[in-house]
Amino acid sequence: MTFWQAKTKLRPADTLFSKYLRGLRGWKCERCGKDCSNNHHNLTVSHFKGRRYESVRFDPENCDCLCRSCHEWAEARKKTEYADWKLERMGEKRFNLLLIRANQKGIKDDKMIMLYLKEKMK
């Protein structure tokens, strides 16, 4: 069983955020460049800081749109190559600010996130 086949409970805000972000980023894998516009299920949203970091759960800087094979690569290398790749893409200042935001306590308001995303998707 691969990690995305696990019984992760997705909130409606997760689903909408995934659709929004993948569309925003052109339905392409940000690591290998694979075009998934004809098969949206092949493109996933990878959370650099996992879902337990609620403060960055819906933060676009914490997320990368990756094809399934690149997502497997990332999950297996969160603290090594994925972190290096993320740092290189973001730059040191933005990367460090993401780490600070990830460690802030707080629970996002899903209703507000849904309203915000629906407005952005118009």
RANOR-V640402 format. One record per residue. SS is DSSP state (2 for helix, 1 for strand, 0 for the rest). PHI is phi in degrees with one decimal (none if undefined). D_CENTER is the distance of its C-alpha to the mean C-alpha in Angstrom with 1 decimal. Layout:
# RANOR-V640402
SS,PHI,D_CENTER
SS,PHI,D_CENTER
This chain:
# RANOR-V640402
0,none,20.7
0,-86.4,17.3
2,-62.5,14.4
2,-81.8,13.0
2,-88.2,16.6
0,-63.3,16.9
0,-82.8,17.8
0,-75.1,14.6
0,-81.8,15.6
0,-93.9,13.3
0,-84.9,14.3
2,-53.3,15.1
2,-65.1,12.7
2,-60.9,9.8
2,-64.2,11.3
2,-67.1,12.1
2,-62.1,8.8
2,-60.8,7.4
2,-62.2,10.8
2,-60.0,10.8
2,-67.9,7.9
2,-63.1,9.1
2,-67.1,12.5
2,-58.5,12.1
0,-97.2,11.2
0,77.9,14.1
0,56.4,13.0
1,-122.7,13.2
0,-67.4,11.7
0,-78.0,11.0
0,-97.5,12.8
0,-104.3,15.7
0,85.5,16.0
0,-59.6,16.6
1,-83.8,17.1
0,-112.9,15.8
0,-65.7,17.3
0,-91.5,20.1
0,-145.2,18.1
2,-60.2,14.8
2,-72.3,14.5
2,-83.5,14.2
1,-112.3,10.8
1,-119.9,7.8
1,-106.4,4.0
1,-96.1,4.0
1,-93.2,4.0
0,-60.5,6.8
0,-95.3,8.8
0,-56.0,8.9
0,-61.6,9.4
0,-71.1,12.9
0,-87.8,12.0
2,-57.0,12.4
2,-65.4,13.0
2,-122.8,9.4
0,-58.5,7.8
0,-113.4,7.6
0,-91.9,7.7
2,-56.3,6.5
2,-72.3,7.8
2,-84.6,5.8
1,-117.2,2.6
1,-129.5,4.5
1,-88.0,6.2
1,-129.6,8.6
1,-65.7,11.8
2,-59.6,12.8
2,-70.2,14.9
2,-70.3,12.6
2,-66.8,10.1
2,-60.7,13.3
2,-55.9,14.3
2,-63.7,11.3
2,-62.3,11.8
2,-79.3,15.5
0,-133.1,15.3
0,-53.5,12.9
0,-95.3,15.9
0,-121.6,17.5
2,-63.9,16.6
2,-64.8,12.8
2,-62.0,13.6
2,-63.2,16.3
2,-62.4,14.2
2,-64.7,11.8
2,-59.9,15.0
2,-63.7,16.7
2,-68.8,14.2
2,-90.0,14.0
0,89.5,17.5
2,-61.9,18.9
2,-64.1,19.3
2,-64.4,15.7
2,-61.7,14.4
2,-65.2,17.0
2,-65.0,16.4
2,-61.5,12.7
2,-62.1,14.4
2,-66.0,17.0
2,-60.9,14.8
2,-62.9,13.1
0,-94.7,16.6
0,-83.1,17.9
0,-81.2,18.9
0,150.3,18.3
0,-116.7,17.1
0,-73.6,15.6
0,-90.0,17.8
2,-59.0,16.2
2,-62.8,19.2
2,-67.9,18.6
2,-63.8,14.9
2,-61.2,16.1
2,-61.3,19.0
2,-61.5,17.0
2,-65.5,14.6
2,-62.1,17.7
2,-66.3,19.5
2,-65.3,17.0
0,-83.3,17.0
0,-67.6,20.8
